[in-house]
């Protein structure tokens, strides 16, 4: 467990062990989610373009159209909710 102190300006320094664990670097954005139990969850939400550039590129991969991508996403959502009794609206 890591402890942090809130300053008079409402600022908190994220302890180094937490920053290292979540791979949070200077300038990164974080999201703080509040639960119904008044607990907070902290998570990084963005990456720099340099961090993700080229991640999807694969040599010899066939290009697909936006319509094909949309159809694949639609099918994946159907698979996820099939049998669960609830579909996204």
VOSERO-221428 format. One record per residue: residue in one letter; y, z negated, x negated of N, C-alpha, C, O, CB in turn. Coordinates in nm, 2 decimals. Each point is the difference from the previous one (the first is absolute). Last residue first. Glycine has a CB too. Example, Ala and Ser with C-alpha at 12.3 -4.5 7.8 and 13.67 -1.06 7.14 Angstrom:
BEGIN
- s/-0.22/-0.71/-1.28/0.11/0.00/-0.09/0.11/-0.08/0.08/0.11/-0.01/-0.05/-0.17/0.23/-0.07;
- a/-0.51/-0.21/0.09/0.12/0.00/0.09/0.12/0.00/-0.09/0.00/-0.07/-0.10/-0.12/-0.05/0.29;
//
This chain:
BEGIN
- x/-0.08/2.64/2.76/0.08/0.07/0.10/0.11/0.09/-0.06/0.07/0.06/0.07/-0.11/-0.25/0.08;
- x/-0.48/0.02/-0.30/0.14/-0.01/-0.03/0.08/0.07/0.11/-0.05/0.10/0.06/0.01/-0.12/-0.31;
- x/-0.43/-0.19/0.37/0.05/0.11/-0.07/0.14/-0.02/-0.02/0.07/-0.06/0.08/-0.24/0.21/0.01;
- x/-0.30/-0.46/0.03/0.15/0.02/0.01/0.04/0.12/-0.09/-0.05/0.01/-0.11/0.08/-0.26/0.16;
- x/-0.49/0.10/0.01/0.05/-0.02/0.13/0.16/0.01/0.00/0.05/-0.01/0.11/-0.24/-0.14/-0.07;
- x/-0.16/0.23/-0.40/0.07/-0.13/0.00/0.07/-0.03/0.13/0.04/-0.12/0.02/0.00/0.15/-0.26;
- x/-0.28/0.38/0.13/-0.09/-0.11/0.02/0.06/-0.13/0.00/-0.06/-0.10/0.04/-0.11/0.23/-0.14;
- x/0.44/0.23/-0.14/-0.11/0.03/0.09/-0.10/-0.11/0.01/-0.04/-0.06/-0.10/0.07/0.30/0.03;
- x/0.37/-0.21/-0.21/0.01/-0.07/0.13/-0.11/0.03/0.09/-0.01/-0.06/0.11/0.25/0.06/-0.14;
- x/-0.21/0.20/-0.41/0.03/-0.14/-0.02/-0.01/-0.08/0.13/-0.05/-0.11/0.01/0.19/0.17/-0.20;
- x/-0.18/0.41/0.19/-0.12/-0.06/-0.06/0.02/-0.15/-0.01/-0.09/-0.08/0.03/0.04/0.29/-0.16;
- x/0.42/0.05/0.26/-0.10/0.00/0.11/-0.13/-0.08/-0.05/-0.05/-0.08/0.07/0.14/0.30/0.02;
- x/0.25/-0.14/-0.40/0.04/-0.10/0.09/-0.10/-0.01/0.11/-0.04/-0.11/0.05/0.28/0.15/-0.10;
- x/-0.31/0.30/-0.25/-0.02/-0.13/-0.07/0.03/-0.11/0.09/-0.07/-0.10/0.01/0.12/0.20/-0.23;
- x/0.05/0.34/0.36/-0.14/-0.03/0.01/-0.04/-0.13/-0.07/-0.08/-0.07/0.05/0.04/0.31/-0.06;
- x/0.49/-0.09/-0.01/-0.04/-0.03/0.14/-0.14/-0.03/0.01/-0.04/-0.10/0.07/0.22/0.26/0.01;
- x/-0.02/-0.02/-0.49/0.05/-0.14/0.03/-0.04/-0.04/0.14/-0.05/-0.11/0.02/0.24/0.15/-0.18;
- x/-0.29/0.40/0.02/-0.09/-0.10/-0.07/0.05/-0.14/0.03/-0.09/-0.09/0.01/0.05/0.26/-0.19;
- x/0.30/0.18/0.36/-0.13/-0.01/0.06/-0.09/-0.10/-0.06/-0.08/-0.07/0.06/0.10/0.31/0.01;
- x/0.39/-0.15/-0.27/0.02/-0.07/0.12/-0.13/-0.02/0.08/-0.03/-0.10/0.05/0.26/0.19/-0.04;
- x/-0.23/0.18/-0.40/0.02/-0.14/-0.04/0.01/-0.08/0.13/-0.06/-0.11/0.01/0.17/0.17/-0.23;
- x/-0.13/0.40/0.27/-0.13/-0.05/-0.04/0.01/-0.15/-0.04/-0.09/-0.08/0.03/0.03/0.31/-0.11;
- x/0.46/-0.01/0.19/-0.08/-0.01/0.12/-0.14/-0.06/-0.03/-0.05/-0.08/0.07/0.18/0.28/0.03;
- x/0.16/-0.09/-0.46/0.04/-0.13/0.07/-0.08/-0.02/0.13/-0.03/-0.11/0.03/0.27/0.14/-0.13;
- x/-0.48/0.26/-0.28/0.13/0.00/0.08/0.03/-0.13/0.06/-0.08/-0.09/0.00/0.04/0.33/0.05;
- x/-0.24/-0.16/-0.53/-0.02/0.00/0.15/0.14/0.00/0.07/0.10/-0.04/-0.06/-0.32/-0.09/0.03;
- x/-0.04/0.26/-0.49/0.12/-0.04/0.08/-0.04/0.01/0.15/-0.07/0.08/0.05/0.23/0.00/-0.23;
- x/-0.52/-0.17/-0.22/0.05/0.10/0.09/0.12/-0.05/0.08/-0.01/-0.11/0.05/-0.22/0.21/-0.03;
- x/0.05/-0.24/-0.53/0.01/-0.05/0.14/0.06/0.11/0.09/0.10/0.06/-0.04/-0.08/-0.30/-0.03;
- x/-0.08/0.24/-0.43/-0.10/0.08/0.09/0.00/-0.06/0.14/-0.09/0.04/0.08/-0.04/0.01/-0.28;
- x/0.34/-0.39/-0.12/-0.03/0.14/-0.04/-0.10/0.06/0.09/-0.10/-0.07/0.04/0.16/0.02/-0.28;
- x/0.26/-0.35/0.40/-0.13/0.02/-0.06/-0.02/0.15/-0.03/0.03/0.08/0.08/-0.12/-0.28/0.05;
- x/0.49/-0.19/0.03/-0.03/0.12/-0.06/-0.14/0.00/-0.05/-0.04/-0.08/-0.08/0.28/0.12/0.02;
- x/0.01/-0.41/0.25/-0.08/0.07/0.09/-0.05/0.14/-0.05/-0.08/0.07/0.06/0.20/-0.19/0.12;
- x/0.16/-0.19/-0.44/-0.12/-0.07/0.04/-0.09/0.08/0.09/-0.13/-0.01/0.00/0.26/-0.20/-0.02;
- x/0.32/0.32/-0.18/-0.12/0.06/-0.04/-0.13/-0.07/0.04/-0.11/0.05/-0.03/0.24/0.04/-0.16;
- x/0.30/-0.38/0.19/0.00/0.15/-0.02/-0.13/0.05/-0.05/-0.06/-0.05/-0.10/0.30/0.03/0.05;
- x/-0.10/-0.45/0.15/-0.10/0.07/0.08/0.00/0.15/-0.02/-0.08/0.07/0.06/0.12/-0.24/0.11;
- x/0.25/-0.14/-0.42/-0.13/-0.07/0.02/-0.11/0.08/0.07/-0.12/-0.02/-0.02/0.25/-0.19/0.01;
- x/0.33/0.36/-0.04/-0.07/0.02/-0.12/-0.14/-0.07/0.00/-0.10/0.04/-0.06/0.32/-0.03/-0.06;
- x/0.09/-0.06/0.48/-0.06/0.13/0.00/-0.09/0.02/-0.12/-0.10/0.06/0.00/0.30/0.03/0.13;
- x/-0.15/-0.59/0.03/0.09/0.10/-0.05/-0.07/0.14/0.00/-0.12/0.00/-0.01/0.24/-0.17/-0.14;
- x/-0.24/-0.21/0.51/-0.03/0.03/-0.14/0.11/0.11/-0.04/0.05/0.07/0.08/-0.30/-0.12/-0.06;
- x/0.17/-0.36/0.38/0.04/0.13/-0.04/-0.03/0.02/-0.15/-0.01/-0.10/-0.08/0.19/0.10/0.25;
- x/-0.27/-0.41/0.10/-0.01/0.11/0.10/0.04/0.14/-0.06/-0.01/0.10/0.08/0.06/-0.27/0.09;
- x/-0.26/-0.38/-0.29/0.08/0.11/-0.04/-0.01/0.12/0.09/-0.11/0.03/0.06/0.08/-0.10/-0.30;
- x/-0.02/-0.45/0.40/-0.08/0.12/-0.05/0.10/0.11/-0.05/0.10/0.02/0.06/-0.29/-0.07/0.09;
- x/0.11/-0.50/0.08/0.08/0.08/-0.08/-0.08/0.12/-0.05/-0.11/-0.02/-0.05/0.25/-0.18/-0.02;
- x/-0.13/-0.18/0.50/-0.09/0.08/-0.09/0.10/0.10/-0.08/0.08/0.06/0.06/-0.28/-0.08/0.10;
- x/0.25/-0.48/0.13/0.05/0.12/-0.05/-0.10/0.07/-0.09/-0.07/-0.06/-0.08/0.30/-0.03/0.09;
- x/-0.22/-0.28/0.44/-0.04/0.02/-0.14/0.05/0.14/-0.04/0.02/0.09/0.08/-0.23/-0.23/-0.06;
- x/0.22/-0.09/0.42/0.11/-0.02/-0.09/-0.04/0.00/-0.14/0.05/-0.07/-0.08/0.06/-0.06/0.26;
- x/-0.38/0.24/0.21/-0.02/-0.13/-0.05/0.11/-0.04/-0.10/-0.01/-0.10/-0.06/-0.24/0.13/0.09;
- x/0.21/0.41/0.16/0.03/-0.09/0.11/-0.01/-0.15/-0.04/0.06/-0.09/0.06/-0.14/0.26/0.10;
- x/0.20/0.18/-0.55/-0.10/-0.01/0.10/0.04/-0.10/0.11/0.10/-0.06/-0.01/-0.28/0.10/-0.16;
- x/0.45/0.30/-0.19/-0.01/-0.14/0.05/-0.10/0.00/0.11/0.00/0.08/0.09/0.24/-0.13/-0.15;
- x/-0.12/0.37/-0.40/-0.05/-0.01/0.14/-0.01/-0.14/0.04/-0.06/-0.08/-0.07/-0.06/0.30/0.04;
- x/0.38/0.09/-0.37/-0.05/-0.13/0.03/-0.03/-0.01/0.15/0.09/0.03/0.09/0.05/-0.13/-0.27;
- x/-0.09/0.48/-0.25/0.01/-0.02/0.14/-0.05/-0.15/0.03/-0.11/-0.04/-0.06/0.08/0.29/0.12;
- x/0.25/0.04/-0.51/-0.11/-0.08/0.06/0.03/-0.02/0.15/0.12/0.01/0.04/-0.16/-0.12/-0.26;
- x/0.19/0.46/-0.24/0.03/-0.06/0.13/-0.12/-0.08/0.05/-0.12/0.03/-0.04/0.27/0.16/0.10;
- x/0.03/-0.07/-0.59/-0.09/0.03/0.11/0.04/-0.07/0.13/0.07/-0.10/0.00/-0.26/0.12/-0.17;
- x/0.42/-0.07/-0.26/0.04/0.11/0.09/-0.10/0.03/0.11/0.04/0.08/0.09/0.09/0.01/-0.28;
- x/-0.33/-0.33/-0.23/0.15/0.00/0.03/0.04/0.12/0.08/-0.04/0.11/-0.03/0.08/-0.24/-0.18;
- x/-0.55/0.01/0.26/0.09/0.02/-0.12/0.14/-0.01/0.05/0.03/0.01/0.12/-0.20/0.14/-0.23;
- x/-0.37/-0.29/0.27/0.14/0.02/0.04/0.09/0.01/-0.12/-0.01/-0.09/-0.09/-0.04/-0.04/0.31;
- x/-0.46/0.07/-0.13/0.06/0.11/-0.08/0.14/0.03/0.05/0.04/0.11/0.01/-0.27/-0.02/-0.05;
- x/-0.07/-0.46/0.17/0.03/0.11/0.10/0.06/0.12/-0.07/0.04/0.10/0.07/0.00/-0.28/0.10;
- x/-0.17/-0.19/-0.43/-0.11/0.02/0.08/0.02/0.11/0.10/-0.09/0.08/0.03/0.03/-0.32/-0.05;
- x/0.41/0.09/-0.26/-0.10/0.07/-0.08/-0.12/0.04/0.09/-0.05/0.11/-0.01/0.12/-0.24/-0.20;
- x/0.27/-0.13/0.40/0.05/0.13/-0.03/-0.10/0.08/-0.08/-0.02/0.12/0.03/0.25/-0.21/-0.04;
- x/-0.33/-0.36/0.09/-0.01/0.08/0.12/0.05/0.14/-0.02/-0.06/0.10/0.05/0.10/-0.31/0.08;
- x/-0.01/-0.09/-0.49/-0.14/0.03/0.03/-0.02/0.07/0.13/-0.09/0.08/0.01/0.03/-0.29/-0.13;
- x/0.50/0.08/-0.02/-0.06/0.11/-0.08/-0.14/0.03/0.04/-0.04/0.11/0.00/0.20/-0.18/-0.18;
- x/0.17/-0.14/0.55/-0.06/-0.04/-0.12/-0.07/0.11/-0.07/-0.06/0.09/0.06/0.03/-0.32/0.03;
- x/0.46/0.29/0.22/-0.15/0.00/0.02/-0.06/-0.03/-0.13/0.03/0.06/-0.11/-0.01/0.12/0.29;
- x/0.46/-0.34/0.02/-0.06/0.07/-0.11/-0.15/0.00/0.02/-0.06/-0.11/0.01/0.25/0.05/-0.17;
- x/0.23/0.02/0.53/-0.13/-0.06/-0.06/-0.04/0.09/-0.11/0.00/0.12/0.01/-0.07/-0.22/0.21;
- x/0.54/-0.01/0.11/-0.08/0.08/-0.09/-0.12/-0.08/-0.05/0.01/-0.12/-0.02/0.20/0.25/-0.04;
- x/0.18/-0.27/0.34/-0.11/0.05/0.07/-0.09/0.09/-0.08/-0.09/0.06/0.05/0.22/-0.08/0.16;
- x/0.27/-0.23/-0.34/0.03/0.13/0.05/-0.12/0.06/0.08/0.00/0.11/0.05/0.16/-0.07/-0.24;
- x/-0.18/-0.46/-0.04/0.10/-0.01/0.11/0.04/0.13/0.06/0.05/0.00/0.11/0.03/-0.20/-0.23;
- x/-0.57/0.18/-0.09/0.13/-0.03/-0.05/0.10/-0.02/0.12/-0.04/0.03/0.12/-0.01/0.09/-0.33;
- x/-0.51/-0.19/0.18/0.11/0.08/0.06/0.13/-0.05/-0.05/0.03/-0.12/0.00/-0.17/0.16/0.21;
- x/-0.36/-0.06/-0.46/0.11/-0.07/0.06/0.10/0.09/0.06/0.04/0.10/-0.06/-0.07/-0.29/-0.10;
- x/-0.54/0.20/0.05/0.13/0.05/-0.03/0.11/-0.08/0.07/-0.03/-0.06/0.11/-0.07/0.30/-0.14;
- x/-0.47/-0.25/-0.13/0.11/-0.05/0.07/0.13/0.07/-0.04/0.01/0.04/-0.12/-0.12/-0.26/0.15;
- x/-0.46/0.32/-0.02/0.13/0.00/-0.08/0.11/-0.04/0.09/0.01/0.03/0.12/-0.10/0.16/-0.26;
- x/-0.49/-0.23/0.09/0.12/0.00/0.09/0.12/0.00/-0.09/0.01/-0.07/-0.10/-0.13/-0.05/0.29;
//
